[in-house]
Amino acid sequence: MDKKVFGVLFFSIFAAITGVGIVVPLLPVYAHDLGASGFYIGLIFGAFSLSRTFLLPYFGRRSDIHGRKPLIVAGLLAYTLVSVAFIFSCSVEHLIIIRFFQGIASAMIMPVVQAYVGDITPPGKEGLTMGLFNMSLFMGLSAGPLIGGVINDNFNLNTSFTCMGILALGGFFLSLCMLPPVGAERTLEHKRPPVPWKFLMKDREIAALFSFRFVYTLCIGIIWGFMPVFADAEFFLSSTDIGILIMLGVFISGLLTTPMGYVADRINKRWMIILGGILCGLAVLSFYRANGFWDLFAANVIFGIGGGISMPPLTALAVIKGRRVKAMGSVMALLTVAHSFGMLLGALIGGFMMDMFQLRQAFAGGSLIMAAGVMLFAALTRGSPKALRG
């Protein structure tokens, strides 16, 4: 494995994701203070996922054909510009529009970076390599909300947006200067037409990976979009407390992702994913039953453990599948579409439940959807080739 390229990708994404994570616990409360209903809070989070969902397949396929670096560099620069736009926003409508363009930038980065890591991953070490790389995502998402909460309590929201822009700009320069030229990328060593989407969409194993990633991130969409409002309205928690809660789940997942990736290379990946999914479903149900900070704390811990167990084998299977069909960017794009679509529906379902019933009901609904997704994944992967099970 090219350790230099891996290091650049790791630290660039860590910087970008930390910047985004800084504003995650602040946007719902900020929008609520501007008078946004649950539906509009859902739109703020959903706009990001909507634009990303539609453009992920395009950018993933484009990176398979024309290379990874140009999209990564352009996406990080766009993240920087979005941060500036947040500073000048003054209405809920502005936030929705900005998040829409932020989703476009994300579509240029996430699947392409994951595909790049997949390109340089040695066979037989998919779980360990992807688990190690996923630390950049989980570390960024865990550090960001905590930093954002502390900054907002001690300074103001615009300071948080500025920090987000500085981090994204750092990732931009790192990728621009240190990633090798496009011609040196492994994906361009073979000149061939890309695998048709029709083939990929009909693949049962890809459908299984897609369905699990979808329900997992749907639950994340509900938690990130509405736990801050729930904690603020029901328990009067500070921005720092909310940041700690948001941080907790992804931090624990980040701690587990490398050791669980190591384990995934040695035992049945399918059963690891199912176990992690069951824990995630129980965790979301625990939010519904929460009566204070420590209940929310425990629910986030359980959700973090579930994600830490299930995500390394899931991404390892995606690398194996991408290598097998020789379309790493396209497979990673489909997985990220599932992520984005899940975040979109999670935000919208949470907003609907908040407006029509009680906010707690959003978490109950999320747990049922998670259970259904785990069962679908188990059914689709039953009898799969041994290489895709572990």
C-alpha positions in Angstrom: 0.0 0.0 0.0 1.2 3.5 -0.8 1.5 5.0 2.7 2.0 8.5 1.4 -1.2 8.5 -0.6 -3.1 6.9 2.3 -1.8 9.5 4.7 -2.8 12.4 2.5 -6.3 11.0 2.0 -6.6 10.3 5.7 -5.6 13.7 6.9 -7.4 15.6 4.2 -10.7 13.9 4.9 -10.2 14.3 8.6 -9.8 18.0 8.2 -12.8 18.3 6.0 -15.1 16.1 8.1 -14.0 17.9 11.4 -15.0 21.2 9.8 -18.4 19.9 8.8 -18.8 18.2 12.2 -18.3 21.5 13.9 -21.6 22.9 12.7 -23.7 19.6 12.9 -25.0 20.1 16.5 -25.5 23.9 15.9 -27.6 24.0 12.7 -30.8 22.4 14.2 -30.8 24.8 17.2 -29.8 27.8 15.0 -32.6 27.0 12.6 -35.1 26.4 15.4 -34.2 29.9 16.8 -34.9 31.4 13.4 -38.4 29.9 13.6 -38.0 26.8 11.6 -40.5 24.0 12.1 -39.6 20.4 12.3 -40.2 20.1 8.5 -37.8 22.9 7.7 -35.1 21.5 10.0 -35.5 18.2 8.1 -35.1 20.2 4.8 -31.9 21.8 6.0 -30.4 18.3 6.6 -32.3 16.8 3.7 -31.1 19.3 1.1 -27.5 18.2 1.7 -28.5 14.6 1.1 -30.7 15.3 -1.8 -28.1 17.0 -4.0 -25.5 14.5 -2.9 -27.7 11.5 -3.7 -28.3 12.5 -7.3 -24.7 13.4 -8.1 -22.8 10.6 -6.3 -23.2 8.1 -9.2 -22.0 10.6 -11.7 -18.9 11.6 -9.7 -18.1 8.0 -8.7 -18.3 6.9 -12.4 -16.3 9.9 -13.5 -13.5 9.1 -11.1 -13.3 5.6 -12.5 -12.8 7.0 -16.0 -10.9 10.3 -15.5 -9.1 9.8 -12.2 -9.6 10.6 -8.5 -7.5 13.7 -7.7 -9.3 16.4 -9.7 -12.6 15.7 -7.9 -11.1 15.5 -4.5 -9.3 18.8 -4.9 -12.4 20.6 -6.3 -14.7 19.2 -3.6 -12.4 20.4 -0.8 -12.2 23.9 -2.4 -16.0 23.9 -2.6 -16.3 23.0 1.1 -14.2 26.1 1.8 -16.5 28.4 -0.2 -19.6 26.9 1.4 -18.1 27.8 4.8 -17.9 31.4 3.8 -21.5 31.3 2.6 -22.7 30.0 6.0 -21.2 33.2 7.6 -23.5 35.4 5.5 -26.7 33.3 5.9 -29.5 35.0 7.7 -32.6 32.8 7.1 -33.8 29.3 7.0 -34.1 29.4 3.2 -30.4 30.4 2.9 -29.4 27.5 5.1 -31.3 25.1 2.9 -29.7 26.4 -0.3 -26.2 26.4 1.2 -26.6 22.8 2.4 -27.8 21.9 -1.1 -24.4 23.1 -2.5 -22.5 21.5 0.3 -24.1 18.2 -0.7 -22.7 18.7 -4.2 -19.2 19.2 -2.8 -19.5 16.1 -0.6 -20.5 14.0 -3.6 -17.2 15.0 -5.2 -15.2 13.9 -2.2 -16.5 11.0 -0.2 -16.9 8.1 -2.7 -13.9 9.2 -4.7 -11.6 9.2 -1.6 -13.0 5.8 -0.5 -12.5 4.4 -4.0 -8.9 5.7 -4.0 -8.2 3.9 -0.7 -9.8 0.8 -2.2 -7.5 1.1 -5.2 -4.4 0.9 -3.0 -5.7 -1.7 -0.5 -3.8 -5.0 -0.5 -5.9 -8.1 -1.1 -6.8 -9.8 2.2 -6.4 -6.6 4.2 -9.6 -4.9 3.2 -11.1 -4.9 6.7 -7.9 -3.5 8.4 -7.2 -0.9 5.7 -10.8 0.4 5.5 -11.1 0.3 9.3 -8.0 2.3 9.7 -9.1 4.8 7.0 -12.6 5.1 8.6 -10.9 6.4 11.7 -10.5 9.7 9.8 -14.3 9.9 9.3 -15.2 8.9 12.8 -12.5 11.0 14.5 -13.5 14.1 12.4 -17.2 13.6 13.2 -16.5 13.1 16.9 -14.1 16.0 17.3 -16.1 18.4 15.2 -19.4 18.5 17.3 -17.5 18.9 20.5 -15.3 21.7 19.1 -18.4 23.3 17.6 -20.3 23.2 20.9 -17.4 24.7 22.9 -16.8 27.4 20.2 -20.5 28.4 20.2 -20.7 28.6 24.0 -17.5 30.8 24.2 -17.6 32.7 21.0 -20.3 32.7 18.3 -21.7 30.7 15.4 -19.7 32.6 12.8 -16.5 31.5 14.5 -17.6 27.9 14.1 -18.2 28.5 10.3 -14.8 30.1 10.0 -13.1 27.1 11.6 -14.9 24.9 9.2 -13.6 26.8 6.3 -10.0 26.9 7.6 -10.0 23.1 8.0 -11.4 22.5 4.5 -8.8 24.8 3.0 -6.0 22.9 4.7 -7.3 19.7 3.2 -7.5 21.3 -0.2 -3.9 22.4 -0.2 -2.7 19.1 1.2 -4.4 17.1 -1.6 -3.4 19.5 -4.3 0.3 19.4 -3.4 0.8 15.9 -2.2 -1.4 13.5 -4.2 0.3 12.1 -7.2 -0.7 13.2 -10.7 -3.8 11.6 -12.3 -1.7 9.6 -14.7 -0.1 7.7 -11.8 -3.3 6.6 -10.3 -3.9 2.8 -10.3 -7.5 3.1 -11.5 -6.2 4.4 -14.9 -3.7 1.5 -15.4 -6.4 -0.4 -17.3 -8.2 1.2 -20.3 -11.7 -0.3 -20.4 -15.3 0.8 -20.5 -16.9 1.1 -17.0 -19.3 -1.7 -15.8 -22.9 -0.7 -16.7 -25.1 0.6 -14.0 -27.7 -1.9 -14.9 -25.3 -4.7 -13.9 -24.4 -3.1 -10.6 -28.0 -2.3 -9.6 -29.1 -5.9 -10.1 -26.3 -7.4 -8.0 -27.7 -9.0 -4.9 -24.6 -8.4 -2.7 -24.5 -4.7 -3.7 -28.2 -4.5 -2.9 -27.5 -6.0 0.6 -24.7 -3.5 1.3 -26.8 -0.7 0.0 -29.8 -1.6 2.2 -27.8 -1.9 5.4 -25.9 1.4 4.9 -29.2 3.1 4.1 -31.0 2.1 7.3 -27.9 2.8 9.4 -27.6 6.3 8.1 -31.3 6.9 8.3 -31.0 6.4 12.0 -28.0 8.8 12.1 -30.1 11.3 10.2 -32.8 11.1 12.9 -30.2 11.3 15.7 -28.2 14.2 14.3 -31.2 16.2 13.1 -33.4 15.9 16.1 -31.5 14.8 19.2 -30.1 18.4 19.6 -33.6 19.8 19.5 -34.9 17.0 21.8 -32.0 17.6 24.3 -32.5 21.4 24.2 -36.3 21.4 24.5 -36.8 18.5 26.9 -33.7 18.6 29.1 -32.4 22.2 28.5 -28.9 20.9 27.7 -26.1 23.4 26.7 -24.4 23.4 23.2 -21.4 21.8 24.8 -23.5 19.0 26.3 -25.2 18.4 23.0 -21.8 18.4 21.2 -20.6 15.8 23.7 -23.6 13.6 22.9 -23.2 13.9 19.1 -19.4 13.3 19.5 -19.8 10.2 21.7 -21.4 7.8 19.2 -18.9 8.5 16.4 -16.0 8.7 18.7 -16.7 5.2 20.0 -17.2 3.9 16.5 -13.9 5.5 15.6 -12.1 3.7 18.4 -13.5 0.3 17.3 -13.1 0.7 13.6 -9.5 -0.4 13.3 -9.6 -3.4 15.7 -13.0 -4.5 14.2 -11.5 -4.1 10.7 -8.7 -6.5 11.8 -11.3 -8.9 13.2 -13.3 -8.6 10.0 -10.4 -9.9 7.9 -10.4 -13.1 10.0 -14.0 -14.0 10.8 -17.4 -13.9 9.1 -18.1 -10.3 8.0 -21.8 -11.0 7.5 -22.5 -11.9 11.1 -20.5 -8.9 12.3 -22.7 -6.6 10.3 -25.9 -8.2 11.6 -24.7 -8.0 15.2 -23.8 -4.3 14.8 -27.2 -3.6 13.2 -29.0 -5.2 16.1 -27.1 -3.0 18.6 -27.9 0.1 16.5 -31.6 -0.7 16.5 -31.6 -1.1 20.3 -29.7 2.1 20.7 -32.2 4.2 18.7 -35.1 2.7 20.7 -33.2 3.8 23.8 -33.5 7.4 22.6 -37.2 7.0 22.6 -37.1 6.0 26.3 -34.6 8.6 27.4 -35.3 10.8 30.5 -32.2 12.8 30.7 -28.6 13.4 29.8 -27.3 10.1 31.0 -29.9 8.1 29.1 -29.0 9.9 25.9 -25.3 9.3 26.8 -25.9 5.5 27.1 -27.9 5.4 23.9 -25.1 7.1 22.0 -22.6 4.7 23.4 -24.6 1.7 22.3 -25.1 3.2 18.8 -21.4 3.9 18.6 -20.6 0.3 19.4 -23.0 -1.0 16.8 -21.5 1.2 14.1 -18.0 0.3 15.1 -18.8 -3.4 14.7 -20.7 -3.2 11.5 -19.0 -0.5 9.3 -15.5 -2.0 8.9 -16.8 -5.3 7.5 -19.4 -3.5 5.4 -16.7 -1.3 3.7 -14.4 -4.2 3.4 -17.1 -6.1 1.5 -17.5 -3.1 -0.7 -13.8 -3.1 -1.6 -13.9 -6.8 -2.4 -16.9 -6.3 -4.6 -15.5 -3.2 -6.3 -12.3 -5.0 -7.1 -14.2 -8.0 -8.4 -16.4 -6.0 -10.8 -13.5 -3.6 -11.6 -15.6 -0.5 -10.7 -14.4 0.7 -7.3 -15.6 4.2 -7.8 -19.1 3.2 -8.9 -19.5 0.7 -6.0 -18.3 3.2 -3.4 -20.7 5.8 -5.0 -23.6 3.5 -4.6 -22.7 2.9 -1.0 -22.5 6.7 -0.4 -25.8 7.1 -2.2 -27.3 4.8 0.4 -25.7 6.9 3.1 -27.0 10.1 1.6 -30.5 8.8 0.9 -30.7 7.5 4.4 -29.7 10.8 5.9 -32.3 12.5 3.7 -35.2 10.3 4.7 -34.1 10.2 8.3 -34.2 14.0 8.5 -37.6 14.1 6.7 -39.1 11.3 8.8 -37.9 12.9 12.0 -39.4 16.3 11.0 -42.7 14.7 10.0 -42.9 12.8 13.3 -42.0 16.0 15.3 -44.7 18.0 13.6 -47.5 15.4 13.5 -46.9 13.4 16.7 -44.2 13.8 19.4 -40.5 14.1 18.7 -39.8 10.9 20.7 -41.8 8.9 18.1 -39.1 9.6 15.5 -36.7 7.5 17.4 -39.2 4.6 17.8 -39.8 4.7 14.1 -36.1 4.7 13.4 -35.6 1.5 15.5 -38.2 -0.3 13.5 -36.7 0.7 10.2 -33.2 -0.4 11.4 -34.6 -3.9 12.4 -36.2 -4.2 8.9 -32.9 -3.3 7.3 -31.0 -5.9 9.2 -33.4 -8.6 8.2 -33.2 -7.6 4.6 -29.4 -7.6 4.6 -29.5 -11.1 6.2 -31.9 -12.4 3.6 -29.9 -10.9 0.6 -26.6 -12.3 1.8 -27.7 -15.7 2.7 -25.8 -18.2 0.5 -23.4 -15.5 -0.8 -19.9 -16.4 -2.0 -17.6 -17.2 0.9 -15.3 -14.3 -0.1 -18.1 -11.8 0.5 -19.1 -13.3 3.9 -15.7 -13.4 5.6 
